[in-house]
Each structure stands twice: as structure tokens, then as C-alpha cells.
Amino acid sequence: MNVPLFERTVDLEIKKANAELKALLLQKGCRILAEEPKLVSAKQGSLWGISPRTAEKIVTCRFVPLSSGTRITCSSSLASDWKNLTIIGTVLAVVVVSMCGWIVTDLNALMTTQQPSYWSWLVTINGYTDFQTAQMLAGSMLVLAVFLVIMTAIEMAISVYVHFRIDVFAEETLSELR
């Protein structure tokens, strides 16, 4: 959803303001997605960006003629690719953490009861259960699960931060316009 969050009035006619803003966006490495006399839409940032300036986004600028110039209103929204990558990565991390938790629980039960379990085949060598390997594998899975939980929490914090500060690029770009 594009919500206008930044606007500026310039002492230029609408056509000139449009051309200057488009040139400035291109200079900053943006890709123009749509261009009309009263609108410029551009894609900026990277799929791998982790800050409000570098995250992939769509910047939409609208031009309104005024008697004293042109009012430019810009809004930004995260690109669907960036949002989808974040969601898919989080879902996959939750699935892997769940699997690790299941394996750890199962191997710990194996070491306690010494009875074959669902994942005991991972630590069975020549028909015998290797409890030292089971302990090592359970520890490794636990470390992996903790690492993924921490990384997922960091990713969520980045996503929230980027979402609330997404207009930083549009604000900076408009303030550079003469």
C-alpha cells in the first residue's frame, strides 16, 4: 500500500520537475517502471538489502501543478520480491528449527531409554547404537536450532525497521531536487 509520506513543492513547471526527478532517480541507480506526465514510479534497492536505503522498494512520485510551481508527493513500498524472500526464509527457518527440535528430543529419549526411536537410525553403526554419536548429533542440532532462532529474530527486527523507515530514500531524493 502506497501512503504519501513525503512531499515537497518546487519552483518548476510540472514537465521540468518530472524530468529532473526522473534524471535524479536514474542517477541513483533506479529503474523506471512507469512514467506519465503526472507520475514517475521506480524500483530502487536490492533484493538482499537490509536497510531502508538498500532494501528493494517501489518509489512512486506524483506531480500536482500549483500556481507557484509543482507539488511532488512521494511514497514508498517494499517490493513484493523482498517481502516474499523474507517470508519464505522465515518459514523455512521455522521448519528447520522444528525438525532440529524433534531430532534433539528423539535422540535425548534414545540416550535415556536406550530404546530404538524414529531418528535412531542416524546413530546406528553396524546394527549398534553409538550413544556418543547420538550425543554429538543432538548437541549439533541444538546449536543449529539456536543459531536459526537468533538469525530469524534478527531478520524480523530488520524487516520491522525497514518497513517503518522505507521512505528514507524518497525523502533524501526529493530534498536533493532543485
C-alpha positions as CSV (number, residue, x, y, z in Angstrom):
1,M,0.0,0.0,0.0
2,N,1.4,3.4,-1.0
3,V,0.7,6.1,1.5
4,P,2.1,9.5,0.7
5,L,4.7,10.2,3.4
6,F,6.8,13.0,2.0
7,E,6.0,15.9,-0.2
8,R,7.8,19.0,-1.5
9,T,6.9,22.0,-3.6
10,V,9.4,23.1,-6.2
11,D,9.5,26.2,-8.4
12,L,9.4,24.3,-11.6
13,E,6.7,23.6,-14.1
14,I,5.3,20.0,-13.9
15,K,7.1,18.8,-17.0
16,K,10.5,20.1,-15.9
17,A,10.0,18.8,-12.3
18,N,9.2,15.3,-13.8
19,A,12.3,15.3,-16.0
20,E,14.6,16.4,-13.2
21,L,13.2,13.9,-10.7
22,K,13.5,11.1,-13.3
23,A,17.1,12.1,-14.0
24,L,17.9,12.1,-10.3
25,L,16.3,8.7,-9.8
26,L,18.3,7.2,-12.8
27,Q,21.5,8.8,-11.5
28,K,20.9,6.9,-8.2
29,G,20.6,3.6,-10.0
30,C,16.8,3.3,-10.0
31,R,14.9,1.5,-12.8
32,I,11.9,3.5,-14.0
33,L,8.8,1.3,-14.0
34,A,6.2,3.8,-15.1
35,E,6.3,7.3,-16.4
36,E,3.4,9.7,-17.1
37,P,3.2,13.4,-17.1
38,K,2.0,13.4,-13.5
39,L,3.6,10.2,-12.2
40,V,7.0,8.5,-12.0
41,S,7.4,5.1,-10.5
42,A,10.8,3.5,-10.0
43,K,12.3,0.4,-8.4
44,Q,15.2,1.0,-6.1
45,G,17.4,-1.1,-3.9
46,S,18.4,-4.7,-3.8
47,L,16.7,-8.0,-3.0
48,W,19.5,-8.6,-0.5
49,G,19.3,-5.0,1.0
50,I,18.9,-5.0,4.8
51,S,18.5,-1.2,5.5
52,P,15.7,1.2,4.5
53,R,18.0,2.7,1.8
54,T,19.2,-0.6,0.3
55,A,16.0,-2.8,0.6
56,E,14.3,-3.3,-2.7
57,K,11.3,-0.9,-3.0
58,I,9.0,0.8,-5.3
59,V,9.1,4.6,-5.1
60,T,6.0,6.4,-6.6
61,C,6.1,10.2,-7.1
62,R,3.0,12.2,-8.2
63,F,3.1,15.7,-9.6
64,V,0.4,18.3,-8.9
65,P,0.6,21.6,-10.7
66,L,0.3,24.7,-8.5
67,S,0.2,28.4,-9.4
68,S,3.7,28.8,-7.9
69,G,5.3,25.6,-9.2
70,T,4.7,21.9,-8.7
71,R,4.0,19.8,-5.6
72,I,5.7,16.4,-5.7
73,T,4.3,13.7,-3.4
74,C,6.4,10.5,-2.9
75,S,5.5,7.2,-1.3
76,S,7.5,4.0,-1.0
77,S,6.5,0.4,-0.5
78,L,8.6,-2.7,-0.2
79,A,8.9,-4.7,-3.4
80,S,7.0,-8.0,-3.3
81,D,10.2,-9.9,-4.1
82,W,11.8,-8.5,-0.9
83,K,8.8,-9.3,1.2
84,N,8.4,-12.8,-0.3
85,L,12.1,-13.7,0.3
86,T,11.7,-12.6,3.9
87,I,8.6,-14.6,4.5
88,I,9.9,-17.7,2.7
89,G,13.2,-17.5,4.6
90,T,11.4,-17.2,7.9
91,V,9.0,-20.1,7.2
92,L,12.0,-22.4,6.1
93,A,13.9,-21.4,9.3
94,V,10.9,-22.4,11.4
95,V,10.6,-25.7,9.6
96,V,14.3,-26.5,10.1
97,V,14.2,-25.4,13.8
98,S,11.2,-27.7,14.3
99,M,13.0,-30.6,12.7
100,C,16.1,-30.0,14.8
101,G,14.0,-29.9,17.9
102,W,12.3,-33.1,17.0
103,I,15.7,-34.8,16.3
104,V,17.2,-33.5,19.6
105,T,14.2,-34.7,21.6
106,D,14.2,-38.1,19.9
107,L,17.9,-38.6,20.4
108,N,17.8,-37.5,24.0
109,A,15.0,-40.0,24.6
110,L,17.1,-42.7,22.9
111,M,20.1,-41.9,25.2
112,T,17.8,-42.0,28.2
113,T,15.7,-45.1,27.4
114,Q,18.2,-46.9,25.2
115,Q,15.3,-48.0,23.0
116,P,15.3,-47.5,19.2
117,S,13.4,-44.4,18.1
118,Y,12.4,-42.7,14.9
119,W,15.8,-41.0,14.4
120,S,18.0,-43.7,16.0
121,W,19.0,-44.9,12.5
122,L,21.1,-41.7,12.2
123,V,23.4,-43.0,15.0
124,T,23.3,-46.8,14.3
125,I,26.5,-48.3,13.1
126,N,26.7,-51.9,12.1
127,G,23.4,-52.6,13.9
128,Y,24.6,-51.0,17.2
129,T,23.6,-47.6,18.6
130,D,26.5,-45.3,19.1
131,F,25.5,-43.1,22.1
132,Q,28.5,-40.8,21.8
133,T,27.5,-40.0,18.2
134,A,23.9,-39.5,19.4
135,Q,25.0,-37.1,22.0
136,M,27.2,-35.2,19.5
137,L,24.4,-35.1,16.9
138,A,21.9,-33.9,19.4
139,G,24.3,-31.1,20.5
140,S,24.9,-30.1,16.9
141,M,21.2,-29.9,16.1
142,L,20.6,-27.9,19.2
143,V,23.3,-25.4,18.2
144,L,21.8,-25.2,14.7
145,A,18.3,-24.5,16.1
146,V,19.6,-21.8,18.5
147,F,21.5,-20.2,15.6
148,L,18.4,-20.2,13.4
149,V,16.2,-18.8,16.1
150,I,18.7,-15.9,16.6
151,M,19.0,-15.2,12.9
152,T,15.2,-15.3,12.4
153,A,14.8,-12.8,15.3
154,I,17.4,-10.5,13.6
155,E,15.6,-10.9,10.3
156,M,12.3,-10.0,11.8
157,A,13.9,-6.9,13.5
158,I,15.4,-5.8,10.2
159,S,12.0,-6.3,8.5
160,V,10.2,-4.1,11.0
161,Y,12.9,-1.4,10.9
162,V,12.9,-1.3,7.1
163,H,9.1,-1.3,7.0
164,F,8.8,1.8,9.2
165,R,11.7,3.7,7.6
166,I,11.1,2.8,4.0
167,D,10.6,6.4,2.9
168,V,14.2,7.4,3.7
169,F,15.4,7.1,0.1
170,A,12.4,9.1,-1.2
171,E,12.9,11.9,1.3
172,E,16.6,12.2,0.5
173,T,15.9,12.2,-3.2
174,L,13.3,14.9,-3.0
175,S,15.4,17.0,-0.8
176,E,18.2,16.9,-3.5
177,L,15.8,18.1,-6.2
178,R,16.5,21.8,-7.1
